[in-house]
Amino acid sequence: MTMADVPPHAGALGQRLVAHPIAARLGRESGVPRVLYDGSTLPFPDCSFDAVLLAFVLHHCPHPVAVLREAARVSRRVLVLEDGNGEFPPNRLDRVTDALINLEFGHPHGERSRLEWLGMFAACGLGVEQEQGFTSRFGGLRGRHRLYVLNRL
C-alpha cells in the first residue's frame, strides 16, 4: 500500500492546511509510504498494485482522462469515488459548497453526470464492475456520491 498525492496548487488552501498534513500523519503513524508526484506519471511500474482509489479527485483534475489512464496502468482495478449520484451533474450550489468545504478556489470543478463518468471510463478502456450511490452529511450539508469499481477491459 502506498499513498500518492500531488503538490497543492496556489488556490488549494484546504489541501495545504488539511489534506496534506493529515496524509503525512497517517503515513507516519501507519507506516504507509507517501509519494508526492508531478500529477502526470505515477512513479511505479505497470500493474504494481491490486487497486488504486481516486477519492473525490477526478472532478478537480484538469486532465481526468490522463489520471484515470495512469491509475489503470499501475493497477488491476480502479475505484473512483465522486460527487453526484444522479443522472445530472452536481449543480452550481453543489460546486460552490465543494469549493468552500475544501477551501479550494481557482482550480477545475469538472463534476459530471453518471452517464458522463461512464463514458469517460469506457474511453479509458475501463469497465464498471460495480457501482453504488450513497449520501453523506458534513457540517449539516447533505452530499450525494457514487462509488465506481472499474477494471481494465
DSSP file with accessible surface (Angstrom, degrees, kcal/mol):
  #  RESIDUE AA STRUCTURE BP1 BP2  ACC     N-H-->O    O-->H-N    N-H-->O    O-->H-N    TCO  KAPPA ALPHA  PHI   PSI    X-CA   Y-CA   Z-CA
    1    1 A M              0   0  178      0, 0.0     2,-0.3     0, 0.0    48,-0.0   0.000 360.0 360.0 360.0 137.3    0.0    0.0    0.0
    2    2 A T        -     0   0   45     30,-0.1     2,-0.4     2,-0.0    32,-0.2  -0.995 360.0-138.2-145.4 140.1    1.2    3.5   -0.9
    3    3 A M  E     -a   34   0A  51     30,-2.8    32,-3.1    -2,-0.3     2,-0.4  -0.853  21.7-170.6 -96.9 136.0   -0.3    6.9   -0.8
    4    4 A A  E     +a   35   0A  47     -2,-0.4     2,-0.3    30,-0.2    32,-0.2  -0.983  11.7 161.1-127.0 140.8    0.3    9.2   -3.8
    5    5 A D  E     -a   36   0A  42     30,-2.2    32,-2.4    -2,-0.4    34,-0.2  -0.957  31.3-122.2-150.0 164.8   -0.5   12.9   -4.0
    6    6 A V        -     0   0   46     -2,-0.3    32,-0.1    30,-0.2     3,-0.1  -0.786  40.4 -94.4-107.0 154.3    0.3   16.0   -6.0
    7    7 A P        -     0   0   76      0, 0.0    -1,-0.1     0, 0.0     2,-0.1  -0.388  52.1-100.3 -63.0 145.4    1.7   19.2   -4.5
    8    8 A P        -     0   0   42      0, 0.0     2,-0.1     0, 0.0     5,-0.0  -0.384  33.0-128.4 -68.6 144.3   -1.1   21.7   -3.8
    9    9 A H    >   -     0   0   70     -3,-0.1     3,-2.0     1,-0.1     7,-0.2  -0.357  37.6 -88.6 -82.4 174.3   -1.7   24.5   -6.4
   10   10 A A  T 3  S+     0   0   92      1,-0.3    96,-0.1    -2,-0.1    -1,-0.1   0.830 126.3  45.4 -56.5 -36.8   -1.9   28.1   -5.3
   11   11 A G  T 3  S+     0   0   23      1,-0.2    94,-1.9    95,-0.2     2,-1.3   0.387  84.8 100.4 -90.6   7.3   -5.7   28.1   -4.6
   12   12 A A  B <>  +B  104   0B   0     -3,-2.0     4,-2.4    92,-0.2     5,-0.2  -0.430  34.3 150.9 -95.1  64.3   -5.7   24.8   -2.7
   13   13 A L  H  > S+     0   0   77     -2,-1.3     4,-3.1    90,-0.9     5,-0.3   0.917  73.4  50.6 -60.9 -43.6   -5.8   26.1    0.9
   14   14 A G  H  >>S+     0   0    8     89,-1.5     4,-2.4    88,-0.7     5,-2.0   0.894 110.3  49.4 -63.2 -39.1   -7.6   23.0    2.1
   15   15 A Q  I  4>S+     0   0   24     87,-0.3     5,-3.0     3,-0.2    -1,-0.2   0.932 116.3  42.5 -65.8 -42.5   -5.2   20.7    0.6
   16   16 A R  I  <5S+     0   0  110     -4,-2.4    -2,-0.2     1,-0.2    -1,-0.2   0.906 125.1  32.8 -70.9 -42.4   -2.2   22.6    2.0
   17   17 A L  I  <5S+     0   0  109     -4,-3.1    -2,-0.2    -5,-0.2    -3,-0.2   0.731 136.7  10.9 -89.8 -24.4   -3.7   23.1    5.5
   18   18 A V  I  X5S+     0   0   74     -4,-2.4     4,-2.2    -5,-0.3     5,-0.2   0.741 122.6  44.1-119.7 -61.7   -5.8   20.0    6.0
   19   19 A A  I  ><S+     0   0   44     -5,-2.0     4,-2.8     1,-0.2     5,-0.2   0.923 114.3  46.0 -63.7 -48.9   -5.3   17.1    3.5
   20   20 A H  H  ><S+     0   0   21     -5,-3.0     4,-2.7    -6,-0.2     5,-0.2   0.937 114.3  47.1 -64.0 -46.4   -1.5   17.1    3.2
   21   21 A P  H  > S+     0   0   66      0, 0.0     4,-2.4     0, 0.0    -1,-0.2   0.912 114.2  48.4 -61.5 -38.2   -0.9   17.3    7.0
   22   22 A I  H  X S+     0   0   94     -4,-2.2     4,-2.9     2,-0.2     5,-0.2   0.941 112.6  47.8 -65.9 -45.1   -3.5   14.5    7.6
   23   23 A A  H  X S+     0   0   16     -4,-2.8     4,-2.5    -5,-0.2    -1,-0.2   0.918 111.8  50.2 -62.2 -41.7   -2.0   12.3    4.9
   24   24 A A  H  X S+     0   0   26     -4,-2.7     4,-2.4    -5,-0.2    -1,-0.2   0.934 112.8  46.6 -62.7 -43.7    1.5   12.9    6.2
   25   25 A R  H  X S+     0   0  141     -4,-2.4     4,-3.0    -5,-0.2     5,-0.3   0.929 112.1  49.8 -64.5 -45.6    0.4   12.0    9.8
   26   26 A L  H  X S+     0   0   95     -4,-2.9     4,-2.3     1,-0.2     6,-0.5   0.907 111.2  50.5 -59.9 -41.3   -1.5    8.9    8.6
   27   27 A G  H  X>S+     0   0    9     -4,-2.5     4,-1.6    -5,-0.2     5,-0.5   0.930 113.4  44.5 -61.7 -46.5    1.6    7.8    6.6
   28   28 A R  H  <5S+     0   0  176     -4,-2.4    -2,-0.2     1,-0.2    -1,-0.2   0.938 117.7  43.6 -62.3 -48.2    3.9    8.2    9.7
   29   29 A E  H  <5S+     0   0  125     -4,-3.0    -1,-0.2     1,-0.2    -2,-0.2   0.809 122.6  36.7 -72.1 -29.4    1.5    6.5   12.1
   30   30 A S  H  <5S-     0   0   73     -4,-2.3    -1,-0.2    -5,-0.3    -2,-0.2   0.605 101.8-124.7 -97.3 -14.0    0.6    3.6    9.8
   31   31 A G  T  <5 +     0   0   63     -4,-1.6    -3,-0.2     1,-0.3    -4,-0.1   0.608  60.7 145.5  77.9  11.6    4.0    3.1    8.2
   32   32 A V      < -     0   0   25     -5,-0.5    -1,-0.3    -6,-0.5    -2,-0.2  -0.719  52.2-120.1 -83.6 123.7    2.4    3.5    4.8
   33   33 A P        -     0   0   74      0, 0.0   -30,-2.8     0, 0.0     2,-0.4  -0.317  23.5-151.5 -63.2 147.2    4.8    5.2    2.4
   34   34 A R  E     -a    3   0A  72    -32,-0.2     2,-0.4   -10,-0.0   -30,-0.2  -0.987   9.4-167.1-124.6 128.4    3.6    8.5    0.9
   35   35 A V  E     -a    4   0A  39    -32,-3.1   -30,-2.2    -2,-0.4     2,-0.5  -0.956   9.9-155.2-119.1 128.8    4.8    9.7   -2.5
   36   36 A L  E     +a    5   0A  93     -2,-0.4     2,-0.3   -32,-0.2   -30,-0.2  -0.891  26.2 175.8 -96.4 132.4    4.4   13.2   -3.9
   37   37 A Y        -     0   0   39    -32,-2.4     5,-0.1    -2,-0.5   -33,-0.0  -0.826  44.6 -97.9-134.4 174.6    4.5   13.1   -7.7
   38   38 A D        -     0   0  116      3,-0.4   -32,-0.1    -2,-0.3     4,-0.1   0.474  53.9-115.2 -76.4  -1.2    4.1   15.5  -10.6
   39   39 A G  S    S+     0   0   31    -34,-0.2     3,-0.1     2,-0.1    -1,-0.1   0.482 102.1  73.1  81.6   2.6    0.4   14.6  -11.3
   40   40 A S  S    S+     0   0   75      1,-0.3     2,-0.5    30,-0.0    30,-0.1   0.802  99.5  20.7-111.9 -57.6    1.3   13.2  -14.7
   41   41 A T  S    S-     0   0   80     29,-0.0    -3,-0.4     2,-0.0    -1,-0.3  -0.966  72.1-134.5-124.5 117.3    3.2    9.9  -14.4
   42   42 A L        -     0   0   16     -2,-0.5     2,-1.9    -3,-0.1    -5,-0.0  -0.479  23.7-124.0 -66.5 137.8    3.0    7.8  -11.2
   43   43 A P  S    S+     0   0   77      0, 0.0    -1,-0.1     0, 0.0    -2,-0.0  -0.221  78.4  96.4 -82.9  51.0    6.4    6.6  -10.2
   44   44 A F  S    S-     0   0   39     -2,-1.9     3,-0.1     0, 0.0    -2,-0.1  -0.984  75.2-108.5-136.7 149.9    5.5    2.9  -10.3
   45   45 A P    >   -     0   0   93      0, 0.0     3,-1.1     0, 0.0    -3,-0.0  -0.245  55.6 -71.8 -70.0 164.7    5.8    0.1  -12.8
   46   46 A D  T 3  S+     0   0  109      1,-0.2    28,-0.3     2,-0.1    27,-0.1  -0.217 116.9   8.5 -53.9 143.2    2.8   -1.3  -14.7
   47   47 A C  T 3  S+     0   0   46     26,-2.5    -1,-0.2    25,-0.2    28,-0.2   0.803  80.1 144.9  53.2  38.9    0.4   -3.4  -12.5
   48   48 A S    <   +     0   0   47     -3,-1.1     2,-0.3    26,-0.4    27,-0.2   0.733  61.2  41.3 -73.8 -24.0    2.2   -2.6   -9.3
   49   49 A F  E     -c   75   0C  43     25,-2.4    27,-1.2     1,-0.1    28,-0.2  -0.902  68.1-136.3-129.2 154.4   -1.0   -2.6   -7.2
   50   50 A D  E    S+     0   0C 122     -2,-0.3    27,-0.7     1,-0.2     2,-0.3   0.864  92.6   3.4 -71.1 -38.7   -4.1   -4.6   -6.9
   51   51 A A  E     -c   77   0C  50     25,-0.2     2,-0.4    24,-0.1    -1,-0.2  -0.995  55.9-152.8-150.1 152.3   -6.2   -1.4   -6.7
   52   52 A V  E     -c   78   0C  24     25,-1.6    27,-3.3    -2,-0.3     2,-0.5  -0.989  16.0-150.4-122.5 134.3   -6.0    2.4   -6.8
   53   53 A L  E     -c   79   0C 111     -2,-0.4     2,-0.7    25,-0.2    27,-0.2  -0.937   9.5-172.2-107.9 122.0   -8.5    4.6   -5.0
   54   54 A L  E     -c   80   0C  19     25,-3.1    27,-2.5    -2,-0.5     2,-0.8  -0.890  13.9-171.4-109.7  95.0   -9.3    8.0   -6.5
   55   55 A A  E     -c   81   0C  41     -2,-0.7    27,-0.2     1,-0.2    25,-0.1  -0.813  68.3 -30.4 -98.4 108.6  -11.5    9.6   -3.8
   56   56 A F  S    S+     0   0   71     25,-3.3    -1,-0.2    -2,-0.8    26,-0.1   0.849 110.9 112.8  55.6  40.1  -13.1   12.9   -4.9
   57   57 A V    >   +     0   0   55     24,-0.4     3,-2.1    -3,-0.3     4,-0.4   0.820  52.9  64.0-105.8 -48.2  -10.1   13.6   -7.2
   58   58 A L  G >  S+     0   0    0      1,-0.3     3,-1.5    23,-0.2    52,-0.1   0.823  95.9  58.1 -59.4 -36.8  -11.2   13.4  -10.8
   59   59 A H  G 3  S+     0   0    1      1,-0.3    51,-3.2    50,-0.1    -1,-0.3   0.656 108.5  49.3 -71.7  -7.9  -13.5   16.4  -10.7
   60   60 A H  G <  S+     0   0   33     -3,-2.1    -1,-0.3    49,-0.2    -2,-0.2   0.413  91.2  99.8-102.9  -1.4  -10.6   18.6   -9.5
   61   61 A C    <   -     0   0   23     -3,-1.5    49,-0.1    -4,-0.4     4,-0.1  -0.720  64.2-148.4 -89.7 134.7   -8.2   17.4  -12.2
   62   62 A P  S    S+     0   0   93      0, 0.0    -1,-0.1     0, 0.0    47,-0.0   0.814 102.0  28.7 -66.6 -25.9   -7.5   19.5  -15.3
   63   63 A H     >  +     0   0  133      1,-0.1     4,-1.7     2,-0.1     3,-0.4  -0.615  69.8 166.5-133.7  73.0   -7.0   16.2  -17.3
   64   64 A P  H  > S+     0   0   11      0, 0.0     4,-2.7     0, 0.0     5,-0.2   0.834  75.5  59.0 -63.3 -30.9   -9.1   13.5  -15.6
   65   65 A V  H  > S+     0   0   46      1,-0.2     4,-2.7     2,-0.2     5,-0.2   0.933 105.9  49.1 -63.2 -42.6   -8.7   11.0  -18.5
   66   66 A A  H  > S+     0   0   56     -3,-0.4     4,-2.1     2,-0.2    -1,-0.2   0.909 111.2  49.9 -62.7 -40.4   -4.9   11.1  -18.1
   67   67 A V  H  X S+     0   0   19     -4,-1.7     4,-2.5     2,-0.2    -2,-0.2   0.929 111.7  48.3 -64.5 -44.3   -5.2   10.5  -14.4
   68   68 A L  H  X S+     0   0    0     -4,-2.7     4,-2.6     1,-0.2    -2,-0.2   0.927 111.4  49.4 -61.2 -45.7   -7.6    7.5  -15.0
   69   69 A R  H  X S+     0   0  132     -4,-2.7     4,-1.9     1,-0.2    -1,-0.2   0.891 111.6  49.1 -63.0 -38.5   -5.3    6.0  -17.6
   70   70 A E  H  X S+     0   0   27     -4,-2.1     4,-1.7    -5,-0.2    -1,-0.2   0.914 110.7  50.0 -68.8 -40.2   -2.3    6.3  -15.3
   71   71 A A  H  X S+     0   0    2     -4,-2.5     4,-0.6     1,-0.2    -2,-0.2   0.920 111.9  48.8 -62.1 -41.8   -4.3    4.7  -12.4
   72   72 A A  H >< S+     0   0    7     -4,-2.6     3,-0.5     1,-0.2    -1,-0.2   0.851 106.5  57.9 -67.4 -32.4   -5.3    1.9  -14.7
   73   73 A R  H 3< S+     0   0   60     -4,-1.9   -26,-2.5     1,-0.2    -1,-0.2   0.910 111.6  39.4 -63.3 -41.2   -1.6    1.5  -15.8
   74   74 A V  H 3< S+     0   0    1     -4,-1.7   -25,-2.4   -28,-0.3   -26,-0.4   0.467 118.9  43.5 -92.5   1.0   -0.3    0.8  -12.3
   75   75 A S  E <<  -c   49   0C   0     -4,-0.6   -25,-0.2    -3,-0.5   -28,-0.2  -0.924  64.6-134.3-142.7 166.8   -3.2   -1.3  -11.0
   76   76 A R  E    S+     0   0C 130    -27,-1.2    76,-0.8    -2,-0.3     2,-0.3   0.691  96.8  25.7 -88.9 -24.6   -5.6   -4.2  -11.8
   77   77 A R  E     -cD  51 151C 104    -27,-0.7   -25,-1.6   -28,-0.2     2,-0.5  -0.997  66.1-153.7-143.2 143.7   -8.6   -2.3  -10.5
   78   78 A V  E     -cD  52 150C   1     72,-2.2    72,-3.2    -2,-0.3     2,-0.5  -0.983   5.3-160.0-122.5 126.8   -9.5    1.4  -10.1
   79   79 A L  E     -cD  53 149C  45    -27,-3.3   -25,-3.1    -2,-0.5     2,-0.5  -0.932   9.9-167.8-105.3 125.5  -12.0    2.6   -7.5
   80   80 A V  E     -cD  54 148C   0     68,-2.8    68,-2.9    -2,-0.5     2,-0.5  -0.971   7.1-172.4-118.2 122.8  -13.5    6.0   -8.2
   81   81 A L  E     +cD  55 147C  30    -27,-2.5   -25,-3.3    -2,-0.5   -24,-0.4  -0.973  21.6 164.3-113.4 120.3  -15.4    7.9   -5.6
   82   82 A E  E     - D   0 146C   1     64,-2.4    64,-2.4    -2,-0.5     2,-0.1  -0.936  39.2 -99.4-137.3 159.6  -17.1   11.1   -6.9
   83   83 A D  E    S+ D   0 145C  25     -2,-0.3    29,-0.3    62,-0.2    62,-0.3  -0.407  82.2  58.1 -72.1 154.1  -19.7   13.6   -6.1
   84   84 A G        -     0   0   10     60,-3.1    -2,-0.2     5,-0.1    59,-0.0   0.213  46.9-165.5  96.7 136.8  -23.1   13.3   -7.7
   85   85 A N        +     0   0   43      3,-0.3     2,-0.2    48,-0.1    60,-0.1   0.254  62.2  62.8-136.1   9.0  -25.4   10.4   -7.6
   86   86 A G  S    S-     0   0   19      2,-0.5    28,-1.6    58,-0.1    29,-0.2  -0.492  95.3 -84.3-126.3-165.5  -27.9   11.0  -10.3
   87   87 A E  S    S+     0   0   98     26,-0.2    28,-0.2    -2,-0.2    26,-0.1   0.564 109.3  62.1 -80.6  -9.3  -28.3   11.4  -14.0
   88   88 A F  S    S-     0   0  166     25,-0.1    -2,-0.5    24,-0.1    -3,-0.3  -0.900  89.5-112.1-116.6 147.4  -27.3   15.1  -13.8
   89   89 A P        -     0   0   50      0, 0.0    24,-0.2     0, 0.0    -5,-0.1  -0.284  53.3 -75.8 -68.2 162.0  -24.0   16.5  -12.6
   90   90 A P        -     0   0    5      0, 0.0    21,-0.1     0, 0.0    23,-0.0  -0.262  57.1-119.7 -54.7 146.7  -23.9   18.4   -9.3
   91   91 A N     >  -     0   0   88     -3,-0.1     4,-2.1     1,-0.1     5,-0.2  -0.150  31.6 -86.6 -84.5-177.3  -25.4   21.9   -9.7
   92   92 A R  H  > S+     0   0  188      1,-0.2     4,-2.5     2,-0.2     5,-0.2   0.889 128.2  52.8 -59.8 -40.8  -23.8   25.3   -9.1
   93   93 A L  H  > S+     0   0  118      1,-0.2     4,-2.8     2,-0.2    -1,-0.2   0.918 107.9  52.0 -62.2 -40.5  -24.6   25.3   -5.4
   94   94 A D  H  > S+     0   0   54      1,-0.2     4,-2.5     2,-0.2    -1,-0.2   0.910 110.5  48.3 -60.3 -41.8  -23.0   21.9   -5.1
   95   95 A R  H  X S+     0   0   85     -4,-2.1     4,-2.3     2,-0.2    -2,-0.2   0.909 112.5  47.6 -67.4 -41.6  -19.8   23.2   -6.8
   96   96 A V  H  X S+     0   0   66     -4,-2.5     4,-2.5     2,-0.2    -2,-0.2   0.931 112.4  49.8 -64.3 -43.4  -19.7   26.2   -4.5
   97   97 A T  H  X S+     0   0   33     -4,-2.8     4,-3.0    -5,-0.2     5,-0.3   0.925 110.0  51.2 -60.4 -43.2  -20.3   24.1   -1.4
   98   98 A D  H  X S+     0   0   18     -4,-2.5     4,-2.4     1,-0.2    -1,-0.2   0.930 110.4  48.7 -59.8 -45.2  -17.5   21.7   -2.6
   99   99 A A  H  X>S+     0   0    8     -4,-2.3     5,-2.1     1,-0.2     4,-0.7   0.911 113.7  46.8 -63.2 -40.5  -15.1   24.7   -3.0
  100  100 A L  H ><5S+     0   0  105     -4,-2.5     3,-0.6     2,-0.2    -2,-0.2   0.931 112.8  47.9 -67.8 -45.0  -16.0   26.1    0.4
  101  101 A I  H 3<5S+     0   0   70     -4,-3.0    -2,-0.2     1,-0.2    -1,-0.2   0.908 119.8  39.4 -62.4 -40.3  -15.7   22.7    2.2
  102  102 A N  H 3<5S-     0   0   55     -4,-2.4   -88,-0.7    -5,-0.3   -87,-0.3   0.501 102.3-132.4 -87.4  -3.8  -12.3   22.0    0.5
  103  103 A L  T <<5 +     0   0   69     -4,-0.7   -89,-1.5    -3,-0.6   -90,-0.9   0.920  60.8 139.4  50.4  46.9  -11.1   25.7    0.9
  104  104 A E  B   < +B   12   0B  20     -5,-2.1     2,-0.3   -92,-0.2   -92,-0.2  -0.982  23.9 164.8-129.5 129.6  -10.1   25.5   -2.8
  105  105 A F        +     0   0  109    -94,-1.9   -92,-0.1    -2,-0.4   -94,-0.1  -0.967  55.2  36.1-139.6 151.0  -10.6   28.1   -5.4
  106  106 A G  S    S+     0   0   86     -2,-0.3   -95,-0.2     1,-0.3    -1,-0.1   0.745  91.9  97.1  81.9  22.8   -9.1   28.7   -8.9
  107  107 A H  S    S-     0   0   25    -96,-0.1    -1,-0.3    -3,-0.1   -46,-0.1  -0.891  82.3 -68.3-134.6 170.2   -9.0   25.0  -10.0
  108  108 A P        -     0   0   47      0, 0.0     2,-0.2     0, 0.0    -1,-0.1  -0.193  29.7-171.8 -62.1 146.5  -11.2   22.8  -12.0
  109  109 A H        +     0   0   47      2,-0.1     2,-0.9   -49,-0.0   -49,-0.2  -0.691  19.2 165.7-130.0  74.9  -14.6   21.7  -10.8
  110  110 A G        +     0   0   24    -51,-3.2   -50,-0.1    -2,-0.2   -49,-0.1  -0.349   8.3 168.9 -94.0  52.7  -15.4   19.2  -13.5
  111  111 A E        -     0   0   18     -2,-0.9     2,-0.3   -52,-0.2   -27,-0.1  -0.333  13.6-167.4 -62.5 148.7  -18.3   17.4  -11.9
  112  112 A R        -     0   0   63    -29,-0.3   -24,-0.1   -24,-0.1     2,-0.1  -0.916  22.3-103.9-135.9 163.3  -20.2   15.1  -14.3
  113  113 A S     >  -     0   0   11     -2,-0.3     4,-2.5   -24,-0.2     5,-0.2  -0.336  43.9-101.8 -76.7 167.1  -23.4   13.1  -14.5
  114  114 A R  H  > S+     0   0   63    -28,-1.6     4,-2.7     1,-0.2     5,-0.2   0.925 124.3  50.3 -55.8 -46.6  -23.3    9.3  -14.1
  115  115 A L  H  > S+     0   0  105      1,-0.2     4,-2.2     2,-0.2    -1,-0.2   0.876 108.8  51.8 -64.6 -35.6  -23.5    8.8  -17.8
  116  116 A E  H  > S+     0   0  100      2,-0.2     4,-2.2     1,-0.2    -1,-0.2   0.915 110.5  48.4 -66.5 -41.3  -20.7   11.2  -18.5
  117  117 A W  H  X S+     0   0    4     -4,-2.5     4,-2.8     2,-0.2    -2,-0.2   0.947 110.8  51.1 -61.8 -46.0  -18.5    9.4  -15.9
  118  118 A L  H  X S+     0   0   36     -4,-2.7     4,-2.4     1,-0.2    -2,-0.2   0.901 109.8  50.2 -60.1 -39.9  -19.4    6.0  -17.5
  119  119 A G  H  X S+     0   0   41     -4,-2.2     4,-2.3     2,-0.2    -1,-0.2   0.899 110.5  49.4 -63.6 -41.4  -18.4    7.4  -21.0
  120  120 A M  H  X S+     0   0   18     -4,-2.2     4,-1.2     2,-0.2    -2,-0.2   0.924 110.5  50.4 -64.1 -43.4  -15.1    8.7  -19.6
  121  121 A F  H ><>S+     0   0    0     -4,-2.8     5,-2.6     1,-0.2     3,-0.7   0.936 111.2  48.3 -60.4 -46.3  -14.3    5.3  -18.0
  122  122 A A  H ><5S+     0   0   61     -4,-2.4     3,-2.0     1,-0.2    -1,-0.2   0.901 107.0  56.1 -61.5 -40.7  -15.1    3.5  -21.3
  123  123 A A  H 3<5S+     0   0   64     -4,-2.3    -1,-0.2     1,-0.3    -2,-0.2   0.761 107.0  51.5 -63.2 -23.0  -12.9    5.9  -23.3
  124  124 A C  T <<5S-     0   0   16     -4,-1.2    -1,-0.3    -3,-0.7    -2,-0.2   0.315 123.3-105.8 -93.9   5.2  -10.1    4.9  -20.9
  125  125 A G  T < 5S+     0   0   32     -3,-2.0    28,-2.7     1,-0.3     2,-0.5   0.782  77.5 135.4  76.0  27.8  -10.7    1.2  -21.5
  126  126 A L  E   < -E  152   0C   4     -5,-2.6     2,-0.3    26,-0.2    -1,-0.3  -0.931  39.1-157.9-114.8 131.7  -12.3    0.7  -18.1
  127  127 A G  E     -E  151   0C  13     24,-3.2    24,-2.3    -2,-0.5     2,-0.7  -0.772  24.9-112.3-104.4 151.1  -15.4   -1.3  -17.5
  128  128 A V  E     +E  150   0C  57     -2,-0.3    22,-0.2    22,-0.2     3,-0.1  -0.730  32.0 174.7 -86.4 116.3  -17.7   -0.9  -14.5
  129  129 A E  E    S-     0   0C  85     20,-3.2     2,-0.3    -2,-0.7    21,-0.2   0.812  72.1 -10.2 -84.3 -36.5  -17.6   -4.0  -12.3
  130  130 A Q  E     -E  149   0C 102     19,-1.5    19,-3.2     2,-0.0    -1,-0.4  -0.983  60.2-170.3-159.3 150.0  -19.8   -2.5   -9.6
  131  131 A E  E     -E  148   0C  49     -2,-0.3     2,-0.3    17,-0.2    17,-0.2  -0.994   4.9-180.0-146.7 149.7  -21.3    0.9   -8.7
  132  132 A Q  E     -E  147   0C 104     15,-2.2    15,-3.0    -2,-0.3     2,-0.3  -0.978  14.9-147.0-151.3 132.9  -23.1    2.2   -5.7
  133  133 A G  E     +E  146   0C  25     -2,-0.3     2,-0.3    13,-0.2    13,-0.2  -0.705  24.3 166.3 -96.3 151.5  -24.7    5.5   -4.7
  134  134 A F  E     -E  145   0C  76     11,-2.1    11,-2.7    -2,-0.3     2,-0.4  -0.980  27.5-127.1-157.4 164.9  -24.8    6.8   -1.2
  135  135 A T  E     -E  144   0C  73     -2,-0.3     2,-0.3     9,-0.2     9,-0.2  -0.922  21.7-173.3-118.5 141.4  -25.4   10.0    0.8
  136  136 A S  E     -E  143   0C  43      7,-2.6     7,-3.0    -2,-0.4     2,-0.4  -0.833  15.0-139.3-124.7 168.0  -23.2   11.6    3.4
  137  137 A R  E     +E  142   0C 178     -2,-0.3     2,-0.4     5,-0.2     5,-0.2  -0.998  20.1 173.4-129.5 132.7  -23.6   14.5    5.8
  138  138 A F  E >  S-E  141   0C 127      3,-2.5     3,-2.2    -2,-0.4    -2,-0.0  -0.960  74.7 -16.4-140.2 119.1  -20.8   17.1    6.5
  139  139 A G  T 3  S-     0   0   78     -2,-0.4     3,-0.1     1,-0.3    -1,-0.0   0.844 128.4 -53.0  57.6  33.4  -21.4   20.1    8.7
  140  140 A G  T 3  S+     0   0   69      1,-0.3     2,-0.4     0, 0.0    -1,-0.3   0.408 113.8 120.6  83.0  -3.1  -25.2   19.7    8.2
  141  141 A L  E <   - E   0 138C  83     -3,-2.2    -3,-2.5   -44,-0.0     2,-0.4  -0.784  59.7-133.6 -97.2 138.1  -24.9   19.6    4.4
  142  142 A R  E     - E   0 137C 144     -2,-0.4     2,-0.4    -5,-0.2    -5,-0.2  -0.738  21.1-165.0 -90.1 132.3  -26.1   16.5    2.5
  143  143 A G  E     - E   0 136C  18     -7,-3.0    -7,-2.6    -2,-0.4     2,-0.5  -0.958   9.7-149.7-119.4 137.5  -23.7   15.2   -0.1
  144  144 A R  E     + E   0 135C  78     -2,-0.4   -60,-3.1    -9,-0.2     2,-0.3  -0.919  26.5 171.1-104.7 133.7  -24.6   12.7   -2.9
  145  145 A H  E     -DE  83 134C  13    -11,-2.7   -11,-2.1    -2,-0.5     2,-0.4  -0.890  21.7-151.8-137.8 166.4  -21.8   10.4   -4.0
  146  146 A R  E     -DE  82 133C  40    -64,-2.4   -64,-2.4    -2,-0.3     2,-0.5  -0.995   6.7-150.9-144.5 135.2  -21.2    7.4   -6.2
  147  147 A L  E     -DE  81 132C  41    -15,-3.0   -15,-2.2    -2,-0.4     2,-0.5  -0.925  12.6-168.5-105.0 128.0  -18.5    4.7   -6.0
  148  148 A Y  E     -DE  80 131C   3    -68,-2.9   -68,-2.8    -2,-0.5     2,-0.6  -0.979   8.7-158.6-116.0 126.9  -17.4    3.0   -9.2
  149  149 A V  E     -DE  79 130C  12    -19,-3.2   -20,-3.2    -2,-0.5   -19,-1.5  -0.942  24.0-172.6-104.4 117.3  -15.3   -0.1   -9.1
  150  150 A L  E     -DE  78 128C   0    -72,-3.2   -72,-2.2    -2,-0.6     2,-0.3  -0.827  14.8-173.3-116.5 147.9  -13.6   -0.4  -12.5
  151  151 A N  E     -DE  77 127C  52    -24,-2.3   -24,-3.2    -2,-0.3     2,-0.2  -0.937  37.1 -92.6-132.9 160.6  -11.4   -3.0  -14.2
  152  152 A R  E       E   0 126C 108    -76,-0.8   -26,-0.2    -2,-0.3   -27,-0.1  -0.504 360.0 360.0 -72.2 137.3   -9.5   -3.0  -17.4
  153  153 A L              0   0  155    -28,-2.7    -1,-0.1    -2,-0.2   -27,-0.0  -0.433 360.0 360.0 -78.2 360.0  -11.4   -4.3  -20.4
